[in-house]
Amino acid sequence: MEDYRASMEMNWAGTFLELRNSLVAGAGAIISSLALFVGALLEYGLPLLFWLALFFVPARAIWKRFRRSPAGVAEAQ
């Protein structure tokens, strides 16, 4: 029978490069997902914000106008 023992030599440079590549890939994935989120926010958020701002001013003026009670009603009570 043959008695074989594998050598325990570690390739530290290769291990370090694998860890570094994993770190770079993970950081790239985080930045990519953040860019995707910001892109979607800008694509859909800006037009939505524009239309809300455009309709807010007249709607607020109409709301204030109809919420006011007439001057005669307040004095009669």
VEXVO-748083 format. One record per residue: residue number from 1; x, y negated, z negated of N, C-alpha, C, O in turn. Coordinates in steps of 0.02 Angstrom, whole numbers, plus 50000, padded with zeros to 5 digits. Each point is the difference from the previous one (the first is absolute). Example, Ala and Ser with C-alpha at 12.3 -4.5 7.8 and 13.67 -1.06 7.14 Angstrom:
// residues 2
R num  n_c1  n_c2  n_c3 ca_c1 ca_c2 ca_c3  c_c1  c_c2  c_c3  o_c1  o_c2  o_c3
R   1 50660 50284 49610 49955 49941 50000 50045 49940 50000 50052 50001 49967
R   2 49930 49946 50069 50042 49941 49997 49961 49945 49963 50025 49945 49992
// end
This chain:
// residues 77
R num  n_c1  n_c2  n_c3 ca_c1 ca_c2 ca_c3  c_c1  c_c2  c_c3  o_c1  o_c2  o_c3
R   1 50042 50059 50000 49958 49941 50000 50045 49937 50000 50054 49999 49971
R   2 49920 49951 50062 50040 49939 50007 49979 49950 49946 49941 49988 49989
R   3 50107 49983 49978 49987 49949 49948 50014 49932 50030 50057 49977 50004
R   4 49888 49989 50016 50007 49935 50033 49974 49946 49954 49945 50006 49973
R   5 50091 49943 50018 49978 49943 49961 50003 49938 50045 50052 49985 50030
R   6 49892 49980 49973 49998 49939 50041 50039 49946 49964 49999 49994 49939
R   7 50033 49966 50100 50038 49945 49971 49952 49945 49977 49947 49991 50030
R   8 50070 49975 49917 49958 49948 49972 50023 49930 50019 50000 49954 49959
R   9 50021 50040 50101 50023 49935 50023 49940 49958 50021 49958 50021 50040
R  10 50038 49919 49932 49946 49954 50017 50026 49948 50050 50055 49974 49993
R  11 49904 50012 50055 50017 49948 50048 49968 49936 49975 49943 49984 50018
R  12 50092 49979 49939 49972 49940 49969 49985 49945 50050 49951 49963 49992
R  13 50089 50033 50059 49987 49948 50051 49935 50014 50037 49960 49954 50012
R  14 50028 50108 50005 49938 50019 50035 49940 49990 49955 49947 49977 50023
R  15 50059 50042 49914 49945 49991 49952 49984 49926 49990 49942 49981 49999
R  16 50110 49980 49995 49989 49928 49992 49966 49970 50061 49955 49958 49993
R  17 50066 50063 50066 49969 49974 50061 49927 50022 50006 49958 49961 50024
R  18 50026 50100 49955 49930 50022 50001 49957 49959 49953 49945 49980 50017
R  19 50081 50007 49923 49963 49958 49952 49992 49929 50026 49947 49970 49992
R  20 50105 50004 50038 49996 49932 50027 49949 49997 50057 49962 49952 50004
R  21 50039 50097 50039 49952 50002 50055 49928 50005 49975 49955 49969 50027
R  22 50035 50070 49920 49933 50005 49970 49979 49934 49970 49942 49980 50007
R  23 50103 49985 49960 49985 49935 49971 49983 49950 50054 49952 49961 49993
R  24 50086 50038 50061 49987 49954 50055 49933 50015 50033 49963 49954 50018
R  25 50022 50110 49991 49936 50020 50031 49942 49980 49954 49948 49977 50025
R  26 50059 50033 49910 49947 49981 49953 49989 49925 49999 49943 49977 50000
R  27 50111 49985 49998 49994 49927 50000 49969 49976 50066 49960 49953 50000
R  28 50058 50079 50055 49970 49983 50064 49926 50014 50001 49961 49962 50029
R  29 50018 50093 49940 49929 50017 49998 49961 49950 49957 49944 49981 50017
R  30 50086 49997 49928 49968 49950 49957 49992 49934 50038 49946 49970 49999
R  31 50106 50007 50033 49998 49937 50037 49951 50006 50059 49964 49952 50014
R  32 50034 50105 50018 49954 50010 50056 49927 49997 49976 49958 49970 50033
R  33 50027 50062 49911 49931 49999 49975 49981 49930 49976 49942 49980 50009
R  34 50104 49983 49961 49986 49931 49980 49988 49956 50061 49955 49958 49999
R  35 50084 50052 50053 49991 49961 50061 49933 50016 50032 49966 49956 50028
R  36 50014 50107 49969 49935 50020 50027 49943 49967 49962 49952 49976 50029
R  37 50054 50023 49904 49949 49968 49958 49996 49925 50013 49945 49973 50007
R  38 50111 49994 49997 50001 49927 50012 49973 49986 50070 49964 49951 50010
R  39 50053 50090 50039 49975 49991 50067 49924 50007 50003 49967 49960 50033
R  40 50006 50090 49933 49927 50008 49999 49967 49943 49963 49946 49977 50020
R  41 50085 50000 49926 49973 49943 49963 49998 49937 50043 49951 49963 49998
R  42 50102 50025 50040 50001 49942 50043 49952 50007 50059 49970 49952 50022
R  43 50024 50109 50004 49958 50011 50058 49926 49991 49983 49963 49970 50039
R  44 50016 50056 49904 49930 49997 49982 49984 49945 49949 49945 49973 49998
R  45 50104 50011 49960 49988 49951 49946 49997 49928 50024 49958 49962 49977
R  46 50085 50020 50069 50000 49931 50024 49936 49980 50036 49973 49947 49985
R  47 50002 50093 50062 49936 49980 50031 49943 50000 49949 49956 49956 50003
R  48 50043 50091 49952 49948 50002 49948 50004 49938 49956 49949 49970 49984
R  49 50111 50011 49996 50009 49940 49960 49979 49938 50038 49971 49954 49971
R  50 50044 50043 50093 49980 49943 50041 49924 49993 50002 49974 49945 49988
R  51 49990 50110 50026 49927 49996 50005 49969 49986 49932 49949 49965 49996
R  52 50078 50062 49951 49974 49985 49933 50009 49926 49984 49954 49968 49972
R  53 50103 50004 50044 50012 49929 49988 49955 49957 50043 49976 49947 49978
R  54 50012 50074 50084 49958 49962 50045 49928 49998 49977 49967 49948 50006
R  55 50008 50107 49967 49930 50003 49978 49991 49978 49928 49944 49986 49979
R  56 50110 50010 49982 49994 49984 49929 49978 49928 49989 49957 49987 49959
R  57 50073 49966 50077 49985 49929 49989 49927 49983 50015 49968 49970 49957
R  58 50004 50049 50100 49929 49984 50011 49954 50039 49952 49950 49973 49978
R  59 50067 50089 50008 49958 50039 49954 50000 49970 49931 49948 49999 49966
R  60 50109 49975 50012 50004 49969 49934 49959 49935 49998 49967 49985 49951
R  61 50036 49977 50103 49962 49938 50003 49924 50015 49999 49962 49966 49965
R  62 50017 50084 50072 49930 50020 50000 49979 50025 49931 49946 49984 49976
R  63 50096 50055 49992 49985 50027 49934 49993 49944 49949 49953 50001 49960
R  64 50091 49951 50042 49996 49944 49952 49937 49958 50014 49969 49976 49953
R  65 50013 50017 50109 49942 49959 50016 49936 50032 49974 49957 49964 49973
R  66 50035 50100 50035 49939 50034 49979 50000 50017 49926 49947 50015 49972
R  67 50109 49983 49995 50003 50013 49928 49981 49939 49959 49978 50007 49943
R  68 50031 49936 50085 49983 49938 49964 49926 49998 49986 49958 50016 50043
R  69 50026 49964 49898 49929 49991 49986 49981 49929 50015 50040 49954 49992
R  70 49899 50035 50031 49979 49932 50014 50001 49956 49937 49990 50026 49945
R  71 50022 49910 50063 50008 49954 49943 49934 49995 49961 50003 49994 49939
R  72 49940 50006 50094 49936 49993 49966 49983 50060 49956 49968 49991 49949
R  73 50052 50068 50070 49985 50060 49961 50038 50000 49935 49972 50020 49949
R  74 50090 49958 50052 50041 50000 49939 49972 49950 49949 50004 50013 49939
R  75 49969 49931 50083 49975 49949 49953 49932 50019 49971 49985 49981 49944
R  76 49975 50057 50093 49933 50017 49976 50001 50050 49943 49954 50002 49960
R  77 50097 50037 50035 50002 50051 49948 50025 49969 49938 50006 50034 49949
// end
